[in-house]
Structure formats: structure tokens, C-alpha cells
Amino acid sequence: MSSFKSPLHETVMTTPTQVWNDSCSFEELKYAIEHGAVGATTNPVIVGEVLKKEMHLWKDRINELIKTMPKATEIDIAWKLIEEMAVKGAEFLLPVFEKEKGLKGRLSIQTNAQYYRDAEKMSEQAQYFNTLAPNMQVKMPVTKAGIAAIEDATYHGVCINATVSFTVPQSLAVGEAIEKGLKRREAEGKDVSRMNPVCTLMVGRLDDWLKASADKAGILANPACYEWAGVAAIKKAYNIFRQRGYRTKMLSAAYRNHFHWSELVGGDLVLTIPGKWQKRINASGIPVIKTKIDEPVPADMLKELTTRLPEFNRAYDENGLKPEEFETYGATARTLRQFLNGYADLLSVIRDFMVPNPDK
């Protein structure tokens, strides 16, 4: 009988692969840590979802903030809440952070989605977030401005989690930017020993975009190939990172099928997995094959993707996108819009506390 209590626990205990919880929900984070998770991440949509699930934990605090901050706007209250949720999540992970000497056990907090075109504002906010707790990690979108902000914030000692990223070109731009930031710190004798930057590739959202773009263009392809697109992109980016010696780890996010875990096991990378997917994987009985990261994508699936789907080639080719095209690539634009809408929805929730709707 296996000594491991779950596939994810076995993944973490027997391979270099890390598992993070894709939420700051207390309930989900507790389960994840019990099954080997060593980090967690959040974004505006996730914060809104956590509030819906755990409003009983936060409604009194929201009312208290409104009372004690008499001049605050709904924006002020929302960001105070986001910060407090991040700090609480970081507290759960602090024992891991201390045990791993700062190289694991961080909670990712995302900069304001509205700043995606402003490198200076993103970097300033990232540096502020870095002061909230010793084990904070800061997410910034991989837009053209985001790349500049990532380098600058890295130089100032911020552990980066590059997000809103779906492609090999975006990943490589992140790897280069972080290396520049780290080298600038090192040149000035500043410590980088406890910095553990990651670059997200939202594998499932790339799959989603390829399906949508193919439908829009009237392209008919083998439906099985879409399930391999994100896996193909992250495996390629992972291998290039190793070849170039980047100190940034790749991170797989946005789960749509078990390949987004099972095909990446064995790699020195991070898998940030939503709570429902963690439970599905742990109950699946799928064996943990410790060398899957080095196994190529099936040749027929890769051929289908590269010959039929132009949008895949833009994501897979190292030079498929220029930095000025990052924010208009379909998957990026879709996700930016969702994060912006999620932020607006969060403000609406706070508004209902501050100015209750008399018609309800």
C-alpha cells in the first residue's frame, strides 16, 4: 500500500514539483496545505469568489472598516479588504516559509488590474505589497508595461508572480526581465537568496482561447488537440528556461483537464490548483508518473495544433508575439477584461455595505 495519502501529496514529496492553492479561501488553503501545498495565489475574481463563500467571516470586518474609515471610498475599503485577506492567507503559510528559508510558503497578491498599462504604478504597488508580510509574492500582468514593472520590482526585492500570461513569448520576456532585475540587485551587493520568482502560464485559458478563436474563424480541428495546447506551450517554455538558466520557475494555472497536473509532474515548477481540482485529482487514482515533464506532447496532437490553428503558433513560437502585442492577444484581452470586471464586481459588493440598496 502506498505511504502517500493522495496523488498531490506524492507529487510534492517525491518530485521537485510544487503545488500551490489557487485561492486565499481559508477552508481551501487548509485542505491544500494538508495535502502538501506550499504556496497560494489570488486575483480579483478569486477574492470575489472567496467573499461569496466565506462572507460570514468577513461581513463584520467590512462593516468595521466602513465605520473606522469615515472618509474612505469603496475603492479604499476594497483594497484594505484585499490586503487583509492576503495577510491572513500568508499567516497560514508562514510555517512553510520559515521551514523552507523563504523559498516556499508565499501568498501571491495581485496588483490593480487597472494599472496594466502603467509600469510605474504597478511597481510602486508591488513594493508596497511586499511590506505587508514577510512571505508575500506579487502578481503583475505580462503586458508590455508589465514586463518593465517586473524588472523594476524585482530589482527592489519583490518576489514576482508574473500573471495574465499564456504564451512562450510572454514567458521568455518574463524570464529575461527577472534576470535583469536580479543582476541589478546583485551588482549592488543586495541579497537575492530568498527570492523565488515564478512565471505563470495559464494553460487552460490558452486552451479556451484556441477553441473560441477556431470557432470564430470556422476552423475544424481534432477536438483532442485543444486539451494539449497549454501543456505544449508550458513544456516548451520550461525547457527553454532550463537551457537559458533562468532563475524563474514556470507555473501552471487555470486547470481544465488533468493533463495540467499529470503531464507536468517531475518538473522543477509550480502547479497552482483550484480547490475543486485538487479534490478531483486526489480522488482520481491516476498514478503519479515522475518523469512526465520530459515526455513530449504526442506528435499527432502537436501537428494538428501547428498546422490548423494560427493562434496556437503565435503562442508556441518563441517569436510569435512582440511585447506590444501581449495585451491584445486574445487570451490576454479576455483575461484582462475578466479581472477588470471582477474588480468592478468587488467594488459593487463593498458599495452595497456602504450604501445599502433601499429597494431590496
HUBELLIN-V264464 format. One record per backbone hydrogen bond with DSSP energy under -1.0 kcal/mol. CO is the residue of the C=O (numbers start at 1). NH is the residue of the N-H. Records with the same first field share a line. If there is no record, write none. Layout:
CO=NH, NH
This chain:
6=10
7=11
8=12
9=13
10=14
11=15
18=271
19=38
20=273
21=23, 41
25=29
26=30
27=31
28=32
29=33
30=34
31=35
32=37
33=36
38=105
39=21
40=108
43=47
44=48
45=49
46=50
47=51
48=52
49=53
50=54
54=57
55=58, 59
58=62
59=63
60=64
61=65
62=66
63=67
64=68
65=69
69=72
73=77
74=78
75=79
76=80
77=81
78=82
79=83
80=84
81=85
82=86
83=87
84=88
85=89
86=90
87=91
88=92
89=93
93=97
94=98
95=99
96=100
97=102
98=101
100=103
106=40
107=137
109=139
112=115
113=116
115=118
118=122
119=123
120=124
121=125
122=126
123=127
124=128
125=129
126=130
128=131
129=132
133=136
135=107
137=109
138=161
139=111
140=163
141=143
143=147
144=148
145=149
146=150
147=151
148=152
149=153
150=154
151=155
152=156
153=158
154=157
159=138
160=198
161=140
162=200
163=142
165=202
167=171
168=172
169=173
170=174
171=175
172=176
173=177
174=178
175=179
176=180
177=181
178=182
179=183
180=184
181=185
182=186
183=187
185=190
186=189
192=195
197=249
198=162
199=251
201=203, 253
202=206
203=207
204=208
205=209
206=210
207=211
208=212
209=213
210=214
211=215
212=216
213=217
214=219
222=225
225=228
228=232
229=233
230=234
231=235
232=236
233=237
234=238
235=239
236=240
237=241
238=242
239=243
240=244
241=246
249=199
250=270
251=201
252=272
253=204
257=260
258=261, 262
259=263
261=264
264=267
265=293
267=269
269=18
270=252
271=20
273=22
274=278
275=279
276=280
277=281
278=282
279=283
281=284
289=292
291=294
292=295
298=302
299=303
300=304
301=305
302=306
303=307
304=308
305=309
309=313
310=314
311=315
312=316
313=317
315=168
317=320
322=325
323=326
325=329
329=333
330=334
331=335
332=336
333=337
334=338
335=339
336=340
337=341
338=342
339=343
340=344
341=345
342=346
343=347
344=348
345=349
346=350
347=351
348=352
350=354
351=355
357=360
